[in-house]
């Protein structure tokens, strides 16, 4: 036994994070090397050898491992395309121990021809992948690529499965989901008060016991105090009393703060003018906040989805450019514009039949609109309408009227018939 007080050295086990839902592509030779790695790190049902079987499993929202040599870009193209089709990340795990170690590990009875073929395959793989971090894999469509170059890594690596940024299924509420604020700070404070939140000094907000606010994006632009709204929401998120998803106006503001060329229109010009009076550290904080926002949230064991412009069932809980685009902009007609020059938005909610309740905004309506287990909470506050919230799981709504018409609407607020509480 060690002497009392003697500290033993600890073995630091390397770890890699992989998304809880993704397509893992094993790359390397020989076959038994990949098979052994797969046995130690994945359940048998997770490992597939064909694109068809992998596609079926991914369609059910299950982590999937594709086990094949994948030595050449053409062989990997199908895997990368499958991940795109299923709106999941493609993660490459390159098993690449030194050739000498492969020779040591090979069966003593293996024939020289087989060994020579293995060495040639490894040489081809190195030629394909290039440098240490295999940058070519990202060009091919792999979101991340990990290269394991020693037997120690292969044997001791720990794969940690981490939830995707939108995945907050462990949170069960109760929630207060708030529609597009667009800089309307007075109305936001009034609505929060109606919901039982108490605003204190320095934009501190105390929620009712156990409740969490969820902001559905488009915090700024057009309204009288976008910096004030940002400061309040950022403070609530930091305090753990609120969550927020990114809206299309938030994304455009982020691009402007990052120095990208954007057209300062549709209210962004107002926000930028208001922010010009703020200190640089506040602008840095806003940029960091907007960067970290998820494109949607999956909550309450998947029973509730929050997304700025909505999200159909097959995209919920997934992560891709297609998911981001739909969550921020909706089902937009890619060709053509409306008479007033605005994008044509298809009514995705009219065709929605998913089991989760989807709370969204983006398209202004006169009253909260229930349709097929969806509820649109953008009631056009900045255009002189209302600021609205959904109480979950109560499934009741609260609204406060706008104090003024801060901006004339580019299109009329939609008059729609509403289902009874999304039934």
TIKOL-487512 format. One record per residue: residue in one letter; x, y, z of N, C-alpha, C in turn. Coordinates in steps of 0.2 Angstrom, whole numbers, plus 5000, padded with zeros to 4 digits. Layout:
! residues N
AXYZXYZXYZ ...
This chain:
! residues 423
X500449945000500050005000500450065000 X500250124997500650184997500650215004 X501250245005501250285012500750335012 X500550355018499950405019500250465017 X499750505013499950565010500350565004 X500550505001500850494995500350504989 X500450554985500050554979500250514973 X499850474971500050434965499950474959 X500350464953500150494947499550464944 X499150514941498550494938498650494930 X498350444927498350434920497850474917 X498150524912497650564909497450524903 X496750514902496450474897496250524892 X496550524885496250574880495550564879 X495150614877494450604875494350644869 X493850624866493550664860492850674861 X492550734859491850744859491550724852 X491050694852490650684846489950694848 X489550724843488850734844488450674846 X487950684850487550624852487150604846 X487050644841486750624835487150644829 X487450604826487950614820488050554816 X488350564811488650504807489450494808 X489650444811490350434812490550394807 X491150414803491450374798492050354800 X492150284800492850264802493250254795 X493850274796494350274790494950244792 X495150194788495850164789495850094787 X496450064787496549994786497049964791 X497049904793496649844790495949844793 X495449804790494749794792494749774800 X495149734802495149714809495249764814 X495649814812495849874816495249914817 X494849934812494249964812493649924816 X493649864815493149824818493249814826 X493949814828494049814835493949884838 X494049934835493950004837493150004838 X492749984833492049994833491749954839 X492049894840491749854846491849884853 X492449914853492649944860492250014861 X491950044856491750114857490950114855 X490750074852490050074849489650014850 X488950024851488549964852488449924845 X488449864845488349824838487849854833 X487249874836486749904832486949974829 X487350004832487550074829488050064823 X488350014822488850004817488549974811 X488650014805488349984799488849984793 X488749944788489249944783489049964776 X488349984776488050004770487750074771 X487750114765487450184766486650174767 X486350124764485650114765485450094772 X485850054775485650034782485850104787 X486350134785486550194789485950244788 X485750254782485150304781484550294785 X484350224785483750204789483850224796 X484450214799484550224806484550294808 X484950334803484950414805484250444804 X483850414800483150444799482750434805 X482950384810482650384816482950424822 X483450464820483750504825484250474829 X484550424827485050384830485750384828 X486250394833486950394831487050334827 X487450344821487650294817488350294815 X488650234815489350224813489450184806 X489750214802489850184795490550154795 X490650094794491250054795491450034788 X491950064785492250044778492950074778 X493350054773494050084773494050154771 X493550184766493550254765494150284763 X494550244759495250264757495250324753 X494850334748494850384743494250434744 X494350494741493850544742493150524739 X493250484733492650464730492250414734 X492550374738492250324743491950364749 X492250414751491950454756491350504754 X491350514748490850564746490150544747 X489950474747489350454748489150464756 X489650454760489550464767489350534769 X489750574766489650654767488950674764 X488750644759488150664756487550634760 X487650574763487150554767487050594773 X487550614776487550664782487150724780 X487250754774486950814772486250804771 X486050744768485350724767484950714773 X485250694778484950674785485050734790 X485350794787485450854792485750834798 X486350794798486750784804487450794802 X487850804807488550814806488950744804 X489450754799489850694797490450704801 X490650654805491250654809491750604807 X492350614805492850574802493250554808 X493350484809493850454814494350414810 X494950444809495450414805495950374809 X495950304808496350264812496950254809 X497550284811498150294807498750274811 X498850214814499450204818500050194813 X500650204816501250194811501250124808 X501550124802501550064798501950014802 X502450024805502849974809502449944814 X502049984818501549954823501049914819 X500849924813500349884810500649814808 X501349824806501649754805501749714811 X501849744817501949714823501249684825 X500749714824500049684826499849634821 X500049634815499849584810499949514812 X499449464810499549394811500149364808 X500549324812501149304810501049254804 X500449224803500349184797500049224791 X500049294792499749324786500349324780 X500049324774500549314769500849384767 X501349374763501749434761501349484757 X500949454752500549494748500049534751 X499749504757499249544760499549594764 X500149584767500449644770500649694766 X500849674760501049724755500449774753 X499849734752499249774750499049824756 X499149804762498949844768499449904768 X500049894767500549954767500349994761 X500249974755500050014749499350054751 X498950024754498250054756498450114761 X498850104766499050154771499450214767 X499850194762500150244758499650284754 X499150254751498650284748498250334752 X498150314758497750354763498150414765 X498750404766499150464768499150514762 X499250494756499250534750498550574750 X498050534751497350564751497250624756 X497450604762497250644768497750704769 X498350704767498850754768499050764775 X499050824777499350844783499050814790 X499350834795499250804802498450814803 X498150864802497450874804496950854798 X497150834793496750804787496250864785 X496550924783496050974781495650964775 X495850914771495450894765494750864767 X494750834773494150804775493550854776 X493750914779493250964780493050994773 X493450994768493251014762492750964759 X492850904760492450854758491750854761 X491650894766491050894770490950864777 X491550844779491550824786491650884791 X491150884796491150944800491750944805 X491950884807492550874811492950814809 X493550814810494050754808494550744814 X494550684816495050664821495550614819 X496150624820496650574817497050544823 X496950474824497250444829497850404827 X498450424829499050404826499550354830 X499250334835499650284839499150234842 X499450174844499050124847498850144854 X499250184857498950214864498350254863 X498350294858497650334857497150284855 X497250234851496750194849496450154854 X496850134859496650094865496350124870 X496550194872496350224878495950284876 X495850304870495450364869494750354872 X494450404874493750404877493350444873 X492750414870492350454865491750484870 X491650544871491150574874490550594870 X489950574871489450594867489050654870 X489050704866488850774869488250794865 X487750824868487150844865487250904860 X486850904855486950964850486751024854 X486951084851486751144854485951154855 X485551134850484851144851484551094856 X484851044858484550984862484551004870 X483951024872483851044879483251004882 X483250944879482650894881482650884889 X483150894892483150884899482750944903 X482650994900482251054903481551044902 X481151044907480451024907479951084908 X480251144909479851204911479651214918 X479151244919478651284914479051344911 X478851354905479151404901478651464899 X478951524898478551574895478951594888 X478651584883478951594876478651654873 X479151704871478951774870479151784862 X478651814859478751824852479251884850 X479351894844479751944841479752014845 X480252034848480252094852480452154848 X480952154843481152204839481252274842 X481552274848481752334851481252364855 X480652334856480152364860480252354867 X480652384870480852374878480252394882 X479852444881479352464886478852404886 X478652384880478152324880478452264883 X479052244882479352184885479352194892 X479452244895479452254902478752244905 X478252274901477552264903477352194903 X477552154897477352084897477652044902 X478252054903478652014909478252024915 X478052094917477652104923477052064923 X476652064917476052034917476151954918 X476751934916476851854917477151844924 X477251894928477451884935478251894936 X478551924931479251934932479352004935 X479952014939480052074942480652104940 X480652164937481252194934481552234940 X482252234941482552274946483052324942 X483552344946484052384943484552354939 X484752394934485252364929485052304925 X484352314923484052264919484052194922 X484052184929484052124932483252104932 X483152044931482452014930482351954934 X481951954939481751894943481151864941 X481151794939480651764936480151734942 X479551714940479151684945479451614947 X479351584952479651524955479651474950 X480151444947480251384943480151404936 X479951464934479851474927480451504923 X480451484916481051514912480751544906 X480951604904480751634898481151614892 X480851604887481151584880481051634875 X481551674873481451724867481551694861 X481051704856481051674850481351714844 X481851754846482251784841482051854839 X482451884835482351954832482252004838 X482752004842482752044848482752124846 X483052134841483152204839482952224832 X483052284830482852314824482152344824 X482152404822481452444820481252474827 X481252444833480952474839481452534842 X481152554848481452614851482052604855 X482252534857482752524861483052454861 X483352444855483652374854484252364859 X484652414860485152394866484852374872 X484352414874484052394881483752324881 X483452304875483152234875483752184875 X484252194871484852154871485152144878 X485252204882485552204888485052164893 X484452174893483952134897483952054896 X483952044889483951964888484551934889 X485151974887485751944889485851934896 X485651974900485651974908485251914910 X484651904907484251844909484551774907 X484851774901485151714899485751694903 X486151744905486751734909486551714916 X485951744919485751724925485451654925 X485251624920484951564919484251564920 X483951624919483151634919482851634913 X483251634907482951634901483451594896 X483151574890483451544884483251594878 X483651584873483451624867483751584861 X483351594856483551564849483751624844 X484151614839484351664835483751674829 X483651734828483151754823483551784817 X483251794811483551814805483851894806 X483551934810483751994812484351994816 X484351944821484951934825485551914821 X485451874816486051844812486351904808 X485851944805486152004801486552054806 X486252064812486652114816487352074818 X487352014819487951984821488451984815 X488251984809488651984803488952064803 X488552104804488752174804489252194809 X489152164815489652174821490352134819 X490252084816490852044814491252084808 X490952134805491352174800491152144793 X490652104792490452084786490052134782 X490052134776489652184772488952164772 X488552204775487752194775487452254773 X486852254771486452314769486052334776 X486152394778485852414784485152434782 X484652384782483952404780483552364785 X482852374784482352334788482452344795 X482752404797482852414804483452414807 X483952374803484652364806484952434806 X484752484802485152544802484952584809 X484352574811484152604818484552564824 X484552504823484952464829485652494829 X486052494823486752514823486852584825 X486352624824486352694826486352694834 X485852654837485752654844486352624847 X486652574844487252544847487852584847 X487852634842488452684842488652714848 X488152724852488152754859488452714864 X488452644863488652594868489452594868 X489752574874490452564874490652494870 X491252494868491552434864491452374868 X491452374875491452304878490752274878 X490252324877489552304876489452274869 X489752304864489652274858490052204857 X490552194861490952134861490452084864 X490152104870489652054873489152034869 X488852084865488252064861488452014855 X489052034852489351984847489451914850 X489751904856489851844859489151804860 X488651844863487951824864487651794858 X487651834853487251814846487651754843 X488251754844488651694841488451624844 X488351634851488151574854487451544854 X487051584851486351564851486151504846 X485751464849485551404844485051424839 X485051384834484551404829483851374831 X483851334835483151314838483251274845 X482751264848482851224855482351164855 X482551114857482151054858482051044865 X481451044868481351044875480850994877 X480850984884480350944887480350874884 X480850834884480850774881480650774874 X480750824870480550834863479850854862 X479450864867478750884866478650954864 X479151004865479151074863479751094859 X479651124854480151154849480051234849 X480651264850480651344849481051354844 X480851394839481251414833480951474830 X481351524828481151584826480551584821 X480751544815480251544810479951474809 X479951434814479651374814480151314812 X479951254812480351194810479951134809 X479951104803479551044802479850984806 X479550934807479750874811480350844809 X480450834803481050804801481750844802 X481650904803482250944805482350954812 X481950944816481950954824482450914827 X482850944831483450914835484050894830 X484050924824484650914820485050974819 X485650964815486051024815486351024808 X486151074804486451074797486251144794 X486551164789486451234786485651234784 X485351174782484651174780484251194786 X484451164792484051174798484151244800 X484751274800484851344802484451394797 X484451374791484051424786483351414787 X483051364788482351354789482151384796 X482551374801482351394808482351474808 X482751504804482851584804482451614799 X482351584793481951614788481351584786 X481151524788480551494786480551454779 X480051434777479951404770479951454765 X480451484763480451544759480551524751 X480151554747480151544740480851574737 X481251524735481951544733481951594727 X481451584722481351624716480751674717 X480951734716480451784715480251814722 X479951874722479751914728479051934727 X478751954733478051984733478052054730 X477452074729477352144726477752194729 X477852194736478252244740478952224740 X479152174737479952164737480152114742 X479652094746479852044752479851974750 X480251934753480251864751479551834752 X479351784748478751744748478851694753 X478451694758478451644764477851594763 X478051524762477551474762477251464769 X476651444769476351424776476551354778 X477151344781477351274783476951244788 X476651284792476251264798475651224796 X475351244790474751214787474851144785 X475451124784475651054783475951014788 X476051054794476451014800475950964803 X476250904804475950854807476350814812 X476850854815477350824820477050814827 X477350774831477050774838477250824843 X477750864841478050914846477650974844 X477451014849477151084849477751134847 X477651164841478151214839477951284840 X478351324844478151394845478651434841 X478451484837478851524833478551594832 X478851634827478651694826478851714819 X479151764817479451784811478951814806 X478351784805477851814801477251844805 X477251914805476751944809476051924808 X475651914814474951894813474551944818 X473951954818473551994822473451974829 X473351904829473351874836473751804836 X473951784841474251714841473951664837 X474251634833473951594828474151514829 X473551474831473651404832473551364826 X473951324824473851284818474251214818 X473851164818474251094818474751084823 X474651104829475151094835475751144834 X475551204831476051254830475751324833 X476151364835475851434837476351484836 X476051534832476451594829476351644834 X476851674838476851724843477051794841 X477251804834477451864832476751904830 X476551944835475951984834476152054833 X476652074829476852134826476852194831 X477152184837477252234842477552304839 X478052294835478452354832478052384827 X477552354824477052384819476452414822 X476452414829475852444832475352384834 X475552324834475152264836475152254843 X475352194845475452174852476152134853 X476352124859476852084861476552024864 X476751964862476351904865476851854867 X476551814872476951754875476451694876 X476751634875476351574877476651544883 X476151524888476351494894476351424893 X476851384894476851314893477051284900 X476751224902476251184898475551204898 X475351264901474651284902474351294895 X474751314890474551324883474051384883 X474151434887473751494886474251554884 X473951604881474351664879474151724882 X474651764883474551834886474851884881 X474551944880474751994876474752064879 X475152104877475052174879475152224872 X474752274872474752314866475352354865 X475552374859476052414858475952484860 X476452524862476352584864476252634859 X476552614853476552664847476652614841 X476552644835476752614829477452644828 X477952594829478652614828478952614821 X478552574817478752564810478152544806 X478052564801477552544796477752474793 X477252434794477352364791477452364784 X477952324782478052314774477452274771 X477152234775476552194773476052194779 X475452184777474952184782474952124787 X474852134793474852084798474252034796 X474451964796474051914793473451904797 X472851904794472251884797472151814796 X472051774801472051694800471551674805 X471251614803470851574807471351534811 X471151524818471551484822471251424825 X471651374825471451304828471351324835 X470951274838470851284846471551254849 X471951294851472551274855472951224852 X472951234845473451184841473151114841 X472551104842472351034842472251004835 
